[in-house]
Amino acid sequence: MKRNDFCIHPTVCFILGCTLALLGGCTKPDTEIGLGLQSESELLDVLVTDTVTIELATVLEDSLKTDRLSTGLIGSVHVPRFGHVQASIATQLRLSATDLNFGDNPIADSLFLQLRFTGDFYGKLHPTTFSVQPLVEGLDVDSAYYSTWNGATTGEEWISSQFGALTLSPNENLILGQDTLPPTLRIPLRNDIGQTLVDLDSSTFDDNASWFDVVPGILIEPLEDRRGVSAFDISSGLSVMRLHYHNDADTSFYDFLISPLSARINLFKHDFEGELALLDINEDLEALPGNERAFVMSASGSKVRIRFPHLHAFQDSAAGPPTILKAELTIPVESASFNKPIPAQEQLFVLLEGAEDGFVQTPDQDAPIPIGGTYDATKQAFVFNLSSTVQALIKGQLDGRELYLVSNRAGISVSSVVLKGTQTEDPARLTLTLGR
């Protein structure tokens, strides 16, 4: 038998077969959007484009809900390019036990407000003084409160005048004699206030409702500017007002708790500077266009509105809307945002205006592909997957509802970031992968 020297290797057969199958599946897109991205010989039924129009605009936050949060902030700090921030807390002090009896001839020995540090702080911390005053009216744990709440106080100062500025040490244990406490800010209060408490009729301590009739709550504020902002645990019951006392038979103490059941509010005041100051003082200026830059700040500062005004162009009257295989929003960051004493944002959220009020999650929040939003140091940008959201926008399912870029810790931190706009080098962009 004559040997045939010409044969095709099996690997070559596999490659030729795949090539024929691929060529047989090629179709020219029905739409002309993005045709310049590929040559006609390479056109498939999948289109990738990053030329979608984006509009960014900075808007000041005016309705951030800050009640019943896990962390409270107290202090004041200057944030470069944003301005001055003051943070305070209004909270109830709940009974740690009812049917309280201070015994025969009780004498108050001391009264302290003990706030447990979380370890987070913003700016350089300096010794500072505080104000603690009782509220006029009570708080309701079932009510919604916002960062601009302005509850009245009696004007009576509970801080003891004999003590000056307090050192803030959020990462150092507190030594009290032979006892060691986790990092805690211990604010001395007037001893006569403590005596007033032990002299109250015992029925006051029958339940929290009776107690709130006497002390509806307190407001804790900083008294000095630019001394730094500290974060405190206000949800576990570890922050308390502790009353030390003795009676004819014993010496003891009693804790009034800032507990998970306490109505509590984080409060913020801003003195904006630069571009944000223009937005703050000009009532006719609703938003700052984000052509060059946009600003996101937590502590109820600012957020960024995102619009894609021409997505309707992807509609096809015959074939209908395309399938969004992927929609990746990339928003680069100005590098100077990370060169300052205030921490930059580590993560941002994209939220959707609710159908009636407030903000809700986007359709991508529960999608199989994570929505992202964590800062990517390699790309120096925040990157989001908005596939389901863009699909809904193209279909007109979210008409009239705006998208906003906000801080992931908007009510419990003081952080900020300056984003690159839409008309700069390396601008914000939306990259779409579409299929028909």
Order of alpha helices (4+ residues) and beta strands (2+ residues): alpha-beta-beta-beta-beta-beta-beta-beta-beta-beta-beta-alpha-alpha-beta-beta-beta-beta-beta-alpha-beta-beta-beta-beta-beta-beta-beta-beta-alpha-beta-beta-beta
